[in-house]
């Protein structure tokens, strides 16, 4: 069963939950005779992926999926052989080959007429196909998308710069990122930078109301407003929450949103910090398993493993959750202790940028938290 993010994805530029100036810039850039490379930035869940998909559909036509190639840079971060995988993506014929993905398809070989254009489920996002005049050649034959490009690192970004300069006459690169400051100047200067801000509450209200109408749902009064509040401008999170509550038949209970948030956001991180402050970083206990006693790990480190495996949270997500735990006020920390923990978390975040083993860095943070608990009288020595 497809997710609502797919079935209710915007199909036109004017359906994007973004300011009018952003929608106008995306549309005009897609219709120009020579579309630019693009860097689309913004916080999580504001429609960066939806934006590049609309641009690719408008520029390449109905068959855009055939010559649109996507690489998720986050999957390469802190993994072994990342540079090799990156080079294999850009040079499918081999790293020593002069054949590159960006230069493979010439404009003469690319024919937009190979695909039917009258598809109601995939209309041209700008309202009309390009080129409008018969016989006019398409400006681009291939689009290469690097999602979460701020995770590429400083070694891989110069590789892209050289390829953009020399071998992208008929191809365009599109990057998405949350932190544009991590993109080197040489790449940013060669792209059209489009910033998408957090989604406004009124726009989220209209989007969720439209989804409810199309799905024939009637949520209890106030429920949509609660989802908008807990999502904090993240439309993707709001849609996920709405879909989850709808599929579990909880739309008649307004308290379901708050229970869902309490169960899925800060609880694991708060428990991990509390256990560390009390010196319970590594603990073991015997547990009966199929009639036999088995030694299992408990304590803060076990909670960390659950977050990284069962919940599939990456290092950035865990850092973000721990920061919210420390600043939300729920732990009632003394100012001096809070300062120590935030300082340890900041140093952990810096180490993560240079490490391929995030668990080791988080374990170090947990031991530093335990030491802070001892200094402030919260743990037994």
Buried (B, 14 or more C-beta within 10 A) or exposed (E): EEEBBEEBBBBBBBBBBBBEEBBEBBBEBBBEEEBBBBBBBBBBBBBBBBBBBBBBBBBBBBBBBBBBBBBBBBEBBBEEEBBEEBEBBBBEEEEEEEEBBBBBBEBEEBEBEEBEEEEEEBBBBBEEBBBEEEEEEBBBBBBBBBBBBBBBBEEBBEBBBEBBEEBBEBBBBBBBBBEBEBBEEBBBEBBBBBBBEBBBBEBBBEBBEEBBEEBEEEBBEEBBBBBBBBBBBBBBBBBBBBBBBBEEEBBEEBEBBEEBBEEEBBBBBBBBBBBBBBBBBBBEEEEEEEEEEEEEEBBBBBBBEBBBEEEEBBBBBBBBBBBBBBEEEEBEBEEEBBEBBBEBBEBBBEBBEEBEEBEEBBBBBBBBBBBBBBEBEBBEE
